[in-house]
Amino acid sequence: MPSKASFSPRAFLPSQVLAASFAGAILVGSILLFLPFSSVTGHTDYIDCLFTATSATCVTGLVVVGTGSHFTTVGRTIILILIQLGGLGIMTAGIFMTMLLGRSLSLRERAIIRDTLNPVRTKRLPIVVMYAVIFTLITEALGAVILYPAFRPIVGSQKAYGTAIFHSISAFCNAGFSTFDTNLEKLGSFPSITMTIMSLLIVGGLGFFVILDLISGLKRKVTGRQLKRAPLFTLHTRIVLTVTVGLLLLGTFGLFLLEEGHLFEGMDLSDSLSDSLFLSASARTAGFSTVPTSSLSDASLFFLTLLMFIGASPGSTGGGIKTTTFALIVLFAIARMRGKSHVNVLGRRIPERVINKSLAIVSLSIFMLAVSILMLLVLERGNQADPSFMQIVFEAASAFGTVGLSTGITSTLTSGGKLVIILLMFLGRLGPLTIATLVATQARTAKYSFPEENVMVG
């Protein structure tokens, strides 16, 4: 007979509380979107409401109905609140509110913050949470102020306020939702809009702890408190910045070369490069697009799939396996090919447990994505839209990476296909290791070990 302690809320792991908070927000959001006041027609299929609520809470951006044309102002406000909660982390937002009421954080709440934000430094967590929320709100407000005059000639003065706020929050949270049914495809000629949104999504994708470390390092440099020969920034920050810039450049020139004789044929060089740059930045979890994704070649779609799988950085509003995980896997492979037993980077040695964690993240991610793609291929066999294999792979990767880019098949998916995408978005937002923790039993120290025997591999 189980003890009473096993039913106590204190018995739940932080990862379980985190998953339950996201699931609860999705459920409440879907019910609110299902109510008549949320849609223009007064009716939305519940599966579409559940899909939209999941996409918003998991800051993905995949849509089955037009955000601007189908939902009312109330409906769009509900979506925006879900995006903000999902971007900050629902538990982080809740804990921030309790801090405003003057209550100190418990050890359990600190553990939840670590699971939600995955900080590099876990000291002074209350201050970190406070800074994270304040920085988010200030950045989103600044983005809205810049976007307002840019949207005013397009939607008018009255709608410009709401449009600017919506896109600013959606961009910083890497959600990819837009009040325009064609996303930003008709706004590529407005650099004040595209550059502002791209800047917001890049900052949001870096992660708050990188931003905090950048500010702290520069402050020490200016005030003369920086130690000689000591790195200005942490190893985490340096890896994130290096990989982010590298992938941004690789994605830009890769897309430009792949689409030069296809989608970009006949376009000016500056327009082609700017569209390539925007799509490269957006593909790693934002989901905004200034070009029709459905018109891209299969080579470009596969290239974008790889970028979506990598995703943003730890502690950010984005998804994917994360830039640091990708970097450590590459460094691990290089070290092993050179016969080295340790992974060294920028004058530091990476702990073996971190390498093992990276390998587990990639392995679990590939497994979950592969199973989901197989399920979609089976469920969509009788679909009249007849999505291709590449379209299904792209859609699944976009959902798992919480990106939101689509070739246009989202609304044509069967109910079963939509449920698979919903599950993928949920898994992608929580992360594979969090999911593994949810299903794993409590670790026990073995009292014995089996004899070792070699197995051929490779």
C-alpha positions, 0 to 999 in steps of 0.5 A, spaced: 500 500 500 503 506 497 504 511 503 500 518 503 507 521 502 506 519 495 500 522 493 502 529 496 504 535 492 511 535 495 512 528 492 512 531 485 518 532 481 519 539 478 519 537 471 512 534 473 510 540 475 512 544 469 509 539 464 502 540 468 503 547 468 504 547 461 498 542 460 493 546 464 495 553 461 493 549 454 487 546 456 484 553 459 486 556 453 483 551 448 476 552 452 477 560 452 478 560 444 472 555 443 467 560 446 463 564 441 466 571 443 473 568 441 472 567 434 469 572 428 464 566 426 462 564 433 464 557 432 471 553 432 472 546 432 475 544 439 481 540 435 483 547 432 482 551 439 487 545 442 492 546 436 492 554 437 492 554 444 498 549 444 502 552 439 501 559 442 503 556 449 509 552 446 511 558 442 511 555 436 507 559 431 503 553 427 496 555 425 490 551 422 486 558 422 488 565 420 490 568 427 487 575 424 481 573 420 478 568 424 479 570 432 476 576 435 480 581 439 479 577 445 481 571 441 487 574 439 488 577 446 488 570 449 493 567 444 498 573 446 497 571 453 499 564 452 505 566 448 507 571 453 506 565 459 509 560 454 515 564 453 517 566 460 515 559 462 509 559 466 512 557 473 517 562 472 511 567 471 507 565 477 513 565 481 515 572 479 508 574 481 509 571 488 515 574 489 511 581 488 507 579 493 513 579 498 514 571 499 520 568 499 522 562 494 522 555 497 527 550 495 522 547 490 520 553 487 528 554 486 528 547 483 522 549 478 526 555 476 532 551 474 528 546 470 524 552 466 530 557 465 536 552 465 541 557 468 548 557 468 549 560 474 544 558 480 545 563 485 541 569 487 535 565 483 530 570 485 534 576 483 535 572 476 527 571 475 526 578 477 531 581 472 529 576 466 521 578 467 523 585 467 528 585 461 523 581 457 517 586 458 522 592 457 525 589 450 518 587 448 515 594 450 521 597 446 520 593 440 512 595 440 514 602 440 519 601 434 514 597 430 508 602 431 510 607 426 512 602 421 505 598 422 501 605 422 501 606 414 499 599 413 493 597 418 492 605 420 493 608 427 488 605 431 490 598 429 497 599 429 498 599 437 495 592 437 499 590 431 505 592 434 504 589 441 502 583 438 508 582 433 513 585 438 511 579 444 511 574 438 517 575 436 521 576 442 518 569 445 520 566 438 512 564 437 512 566 430 504 568 430 502 574 426 495 578 425 496 577 418 494 571 415 500 571 410 505 572 416 510 577 413 510 575 406 508 582 404 512 586 408 519 584 406 519 591 403 519 594 410 526 593 413 523 597 419 519 591 420 523 585 418 529 588 422 526 590 428 522 583 428 529 579 426 533 583 432 527 581 437 527 574 435 535 573 435 535 576 442 530 572 445 533 566 442 540 567 445 537 566 452 537 571 458 543 568 461 547 570 455 544 577 455 546 578 463 553 575 462 554 580 456 551 586 460 555 584 466 562 583 462 561 589 459 560 593 465 566 590 468 570 592 462 568 599 462 569 600 470 576 597 470 574 591 474 575 585 469 581 581 471 587 581 466 587 575 462 581 572 464 575 571 459 570 577 459 564 572 458 563 565 460 564 559 456 557 558 455 556 565 452 562 564 448 559 558 445 552 561 444 555 567 440 560 563 436 554 558 434 549 563 433 553 567 428 556 561 425 549 558 423 546 565 422 551 566 416 551 559 414 544 559 413 544 566 410 549 564 404 546 557 404 539 559 402 541 564 398 545 559 394 540 554 394 534 559 391 539 563 387 536 560 381 529 558 384 525 562 388 530 568 388 531 568 381 530 575 378 530 578 385 535 584 386 541 581 390 540 586 396 533 583 397 535 576 396 540 576 401 535 580 406 530 574 405 535 569 406 538 572 412 531 573 415 529 566 414 536 563 416 534 567 423 527 565 423 528 558 422 531 557 428 525 557 432 521 564 430 517 561 424 516 568 421 517 568 414 518 574 408 517 569 403 512 563 401 515 557 404 511 552 400 515 555 394 522 553 397 525 547 393 526 541 397 534 542 398 532 548 402 526 545 406 531 540 408 537 545 410 531 549 414 529 542 417 537 542 420 537 549 422 530 548 426 532 541 429 538 545 432 534 551 434 536 556 439 540 557 445 539 554 453 534 558 457 531 562 451 524 562 449 526 558 443 526 550 442 530 545 438 536 541 441 539 548 442 546 551 440 550 549 445 548 541 445 550 542 437 556 545 438 558 539 444 556 534 439 560 536 434 566 537 438 565 530 441 566 527 434 572 531 432 575 529 439 574 522 438 576 522 431 583 525 433 583 520 439 582 525 444 579 522 451 576 529 453 573 535 449 576 541 450 574 548 447 576 555 448 581 553 454 576 549 458 575 542 458 567 540 458 565 535 463 563 528 461 557 528 464 555 534 460 557 531 454 553 525 456 547 529 457 548 532 450 548 525 447 542 523 450 538 530 448 540 528 441 538 521 441 532 522 444 530 528 439 531 524 433 527 518 436 521 522 438 522 526 431 522 519 427 516 516 431 512 522 429 514 522 422 512 515 421 505 516 425 504 522 420 506 518 414 501 513 416 495 518 418 496 522 412 495 517 407 488 518 405 489 525 406 486 529 399 491 534 400 496 528 399 502 532 403 509 529 400 514 526 404 519 532 405 513 536 407 511 532 413 518 531 415 518 539 415 512 540 419 514 535 424 521 538 425 518 545 425 513 543 431 518 539 435 523 545 434 517 550 436 519 554 430 512 555 426 514 555 419 510 551 414 509 549 407 502 550 408 499 543 410 498 545 417 490 546 416 489 540 411 492 535 416 487 530 419 485 530 426 490 525 428 495 528 424 493 535 428 494 531 435 501 528 433 503 535 431 500 538 438 504 532 442 510 534 438 509 541 440 508 540 447 514 535 447 519 540 443 517 546 448 518 541 455 525 538 452 527 531 451 530 530 457 524 533 461 520 528 458 525 522 460 525 525 467 517 524 467 517 517 465 523 515 468 522 511 475 526 514 481 534 512 480 536 507 485 544 505 486 545 498 484 548 494 489 552 490 484 554 490 477 555 485 471 561 483 468 563 487 462 563 484 455 565 488 448 560 489 443 562 490 435 560 497 433 560 501 427 
